[in-house]
């Protein structure tokens, strides 16, 4: 596989997504230290979690739009550089307000990554490989989160929680230099690609409906389509559950279950590891179903509907169990099935949108989906502060997953011109 140039590009993006979530998860793991140092309330901590998504959500759309105009090579290089600098600046923050400002800017830097990845996959891969490629490219995220737990926990306990952010900032800047040197926007621009592979890519770029690459439809046409809006709704539910786990599950284990920070850092590795398996395999499952059935839309929907449905059940149950072991097991299953759907949202867009609009539509959908990151962590903080328990927060997250599953099952259809 790696002898083909397109999979080498995906490997680079896999590394970027690994760094992305290692940086992002670090704040959640370090949250108990940060809370103690700055005297934060649960509501303030929830606002800091949400602050990241205020910048992140807006630049999902902006970054995706820019990838259509300026190309993924430039957008990725600038994005990684910006988020790495502000990752390091978290160590320089001195108050709740300064932390909030840095978190917003950090989110701005990370915003373009997923939509830009979708643009790369649309340009570099035939339809039969797109879900697999998105799954591999994105699977670095749970793996990075799994690694971040013990790394940040150990550095924080033995040195300083601030040191971990500086180290990760340096790693990100090194990746940005490699990407700028190696990557190209289109296969035809890459001097290292073979003519056989170029032919394979071009011949495999088929659409799932009547929209062809010759159909010069404006971006606004796609943004009003029911399939795009309901895909965004399901993606909102996906992200709400993911960010609920990402931001609050470590604090849930320490606050509600009484785990030490050291134990919590190790325990959180299991759900992230199962998430890595789910995200890496979900795309291959979807592409396998497509090859067997020839039904592109069905192959995306079946993975998404079943995955979100099982996630809903497991998330809700987690809110009611007393045992730490069962809480972690249920969350591990939930994150596996949640991440199983992770590549299908992007594949649905790539399959139904003309190539020149993939970046913008992907960014728009990701923007709507990531409004959950603005709302969810803050809502959870207020729920915990007002009720003193996490049960209602788990039920709310699980209910949203069920709504997303049903919306895709009954209302997402191919777009017709």
N, C-alpha and C positions, 0 to 999 in steps of 0.2 A: 504493500500500500504506500509506504513512504518513499518509494522510488518515483512516484508521480508528484509533480510539482504542486498540484492543488492540495494534496494532503500535507505537504511540508508547510504550506501557508497556514493550514488549519492547526498544525502543531504549534506554530508561533502564537496563534490566537488562543489556543488552549493554555499556553503559558501565561498569556495576558489575563485570561479569566481566572487563572489560579492566583495570580498576584492581586487581581481585583478583589476577590473575596477574602483573601488573607488580610488585605488592608481594611476592608469593610468590617469584617468580623472582629478585628482587633479591638475596636471600640466597645463592642458588646462584652467581650471577655474582660476588658479592663474596667468596665462600668463600676464594679464594686469599689475599686481603688479610686476612680474618679469621683464617685458619689461621696466617698469618705473625705477625700481631700478638699472638695469644694462645698461640702455640706448640702448636696442636692436632695430635693424631695422626689418621690416617684413621678409626680407630674412634670417636674423640671427635666428629669431624665428622659421621660417620654417625649418632651419637646425637642431635646437634643437629638434623639433618635429620628424624629420627624424632620428636623432641620436639614439633615442630609438629603432627604427626598424632595425638599422644596427646590433645591438646585438641580438635583438629579432628574426629576420628572420633566422639568422644562427642557433640559438639554438632551433628553431622550429624543424629542421631536427636532430640536435645533440641530443636534448632532447627526441624526438620520438625514435631514434635509441637506446639510452640508456635505454628507458623504455622496449624495447624488450630484452635487455641484463640483466639489473640490477633490473627491475621491477618497477612498478609505486610507490610503497611505498617509496623507497629510492629517486627516482627522484623528486617526489612531495615535500618531506621533504626538500631536498637540495634547490630546486627551490624557494619555498616560503621563506626560510630563507635568501637566497641571495637577492631576489628582495626586501624583507622587509628592510634589512640593507641599501641597496642603495636608497630606498625610503626615509629613514630617513636622509641619507647623502645629499640629495638635499638641506636640510636646512643649510648644512655646506658649500655649494658651494659659491664662492666669485667672479666669473667672467664667461664670456661666455665660455671660454675653460674648466674650471672646471665643469660647468654645463653640457657641452657636454660629458665629460668623464663619469660623474655620470649617465647621461641618457643612454649612451651605455651599461654600466654595469647593470643598472636597467633593460634594455631590455633583456640582457643575462639571468638574473634571471627569468623573466616572460616567456621566449621563450618556455620551455618544456610543459607548462600547457595544451594546447589544444590537442596536439598529445598524451600526457600521459592520458588525459581524454578519448580519443578515444580508447586507449589500454585497459583501465579499462572497458569501456562499451563492447568492443569486448569479453573480458574474462568473464565478469559477467552477460551478458544479452543474451537471445535468440533473434533471428533475428526480431521477431515480435514486440519487445519492444525497439530496438536499437535507432531508430530515436527519440522516446519519451524520452528515457533516456538521449540522448545527448542534447535534447531541454531543459529538466529540469536542467541538470548539467550546461549548458551554460547560462541559463536564469538569473543567478545571475549577469551577466556582465552588461546588461542595467539597472538593478535595482541598482547595485552599482554605476553606473554612475549617475543615477538620484539622489541618496542620496548624492553623492560627491558634486554636484553643490551647494546646500544650505549649507551643512556642511562646505565646504572649504570657501565659500563666507562669511559666518558668522564669522568663526574663523579668517579669514584674515582681516575682517573689524574691529573686536573688539579686537583682540589680535595680531596675526602675521601670514602671509601666511606660514611661516616656521614651526609654531607649528602644523599645520594640517598634514604635512608630518611625523613628529615625532610620533604623535598619531597613524597614520595608520601603521607605521612600527611596533609598539608594538603589534597591533592587529594581524598582519600577523605572527609574531613570536609565538604568543600564539596558532594560528591555526596549525602551523607546529608541535608543541609539541603534540597536540591532534591527528593529522593525524598519526604520528609515533606510537603512543600508540594503536590506534584503527584499522587502515587499514591493509589489507593483499593483496598480489598480485593476488591470485587466490581464487575462492570460496572454493576449496578443502582444502586450508590452514587455513581457518577461523573456529575456534572452535565454533563460535556462530551461524553458519548457520545450518539449519535443513537438514536432508537427503532428504526430499520431495522437498525442494527448489533446492538443488543440482541436483536432478534428472530432475527437470523442466528446469533448465539452460542447462544441457548437452543435453537433448532431443531436445531443441529448437535451437541449434546451427546448422543451415542449411545454405548452400551457395546458391547464386542466379544463379550460373553457374556450369560448370564442375570442377572448382577448389575446391578440398576438403582439409581438414586438413592433409590428407596423402600425398598431392602433395608437395614435398620438392623443391619448386621453389625458386631461389635466389631473393634477394631484387631487383637486377638490372633488372630482368625480368619485374616486375611491373612498375618500373620507366620509362620504354620505351613505355608503352601502351598508345594508343591514348585516351582511356577513362580516364586514370589517368591525363594525361597532359591537357586535355580539362576541366576536373573537376577543376584542378588547375587554369586554365584561368578564369573560372567562379568565383572561390574563390578569385582570384586576383581582379576581378571587384567588388565583394562583399566587400572585405576589403578596396579597394580604396575609395568607397563611405562611408563606416563606419568610416574610419580614417579621411576622409575629414570632416565629421560631428564632430567626436571626437576632432580633433585638431583645426579646424578653425571656426566652427559655433559659439562658444562663442565670438571669436574676430570679426566675421562678424556682430553679433548683436550689439557690442559696437562700432565698427569702421564704419560700413556702415549704421546702423539703429539708432545709437545714444543712445542706452540703457545704463543705469548706470550699474555698476558691480553688485549691489544688485538685480536689476530687471532681469538682464541677468541670474544670478544664479538661480532664481526662474523659469524663462521662459523655460530654457533648461530641466527642469524636465519632461515636457509633452512628448516630443519626446522619451526620454529614457523610460518613463513609457509605452508608446505604443510599444516600442521595446521589453520590458519585456513580454508583452502579446503575441507579435508575436513569439518570440523565444520559450516561454513556450508552445504555441499551435501548432507551425509548425510541430514539431515532431509527436504529436498526430494525426494531420491531415494526415500526410504521412503514419503512421502506420494504421490508419483507412482505407485509400484508399487501402492499401495492403491487409488488412483483407477482404475487400469487393470484390476486383478484383482478388486477388491472383497474381498480377503482381508487383513484388518487384521493378524492375527498373522504371516502369511507375509511381509508387507511390512516388518515390523520384523526378523524373524529373518534374512531373506536378506542384509540389509545387515550385520547383526552377525556372522553366521557367516563370510561372505567376508572382511570387514574384519579380524577378529581372526586369521583363518587366514593372510592375507598378512602381517600384522604379525609373526606368529610366525616365519615364514621369514626376513624381513628382519632382525629383531632378532638371531636366532641367527647369521646370516651376518656381521653387523657385528663380532661377537666374534672372527672369524678373519681379517679382512682386514688387510693391513699399510698400505695407502694411506689417508692422511687423506681424500683426495677420495672414495674409495669408502665409507669409514666415514660421511661426511656424507651422501652420496647415499642409501645404504641406510637411514640413520636418517630422512632426509627422506621416503622412501617409507613407512617404517614408521609415522611419526607421521601422515602423510596418511591411511593406511588405518585406523590406530587411531582417529583423531578422526572418521573417517567414521561410526564406530559410536556416537559420543558422545551423540547425542540419543535413540538407540533404547532404551536402558535405561530412561530416564524415560518414553518413550512407551509401553513395555510396561506400566509400572505404571499410567499414566493410563488405558490402554485396558482394564485388567483389575480395577481397584479402584474402589469407590464413592467419589464425589467428596469426601465428608466425611472420608475416611481417607487421601486421597492424600498429604497432608503427612507424616503419621506413618509410612506405609509407605515413602515416598520417603526419609525420614530414616533409617529402619531399614536399608534396602538400602544407602544411602550410608555408614552407619556400618560395616556389615560390609565394604563395598568398601574403605573407607579404613583398615581395619586393615592393609592392604597398605602404607600409608604409615608405619605404626609399625614394621612388620617389615622391609620392603624396603630402605630406605636404610641401616639399621643392619647388616643381613645383608650388603649389598654392601660396606660399610666393612670388615667382618671378613674377607670373602672377599679383598678387595684387599690387606689388611694381611697375611694369612696366605699368599697365593699370589704376591703381587707383580704380578699381572696381572688384567685384567678379563674374560677369556674365559668363565670359569664363570658370572660374573654375567650376561653377555649370554644364555648358553644357558638359565639358569634363568628369566629373564624371558620369553624366547621360548616355552619349554615351557608356562608358565602360560597364555599367550595361546592356545595350541593347545587346552589342556584346557577353557578357557572357551568357545571356539568349538564344540567337540564337545558340551559339556553343553547349550548352547542348541539346537543342531541336532537332538538326539535326545530331549531330555526336557522342554523348555519347551512347555507347552500352555495353552489358555485355562482359567481358573478356573471351575468349576461349583459352584453352590450345592447 
